[in-house]
């Protein structure tokens, strides 16, 4: 993830400390973050102790709701059309 200081690692992510919440609120916070808008990669952390099914729902929510709301499209979207 790109950080506020432009570091790619070791400097602390721009979104450090963000807590979980509703997809609309998360998308709005990410869209307002200058570092996230400038990033070509954003890493989301999912809690592995909650199980595969729960994590699959989290990843589905990110892909279907949060990513499109901040202007991201799947890498294969251009080739699928």
Secondary structure, 3 states (H helix, E strand, C coil): CCCCCCCCCCCCCCCCCCCCCCHHHHHHHHHHCHHHHHCCCCCCCCCHHHCHHHHHHHHHHHHHHHHHHCCCCCCCHHHHC
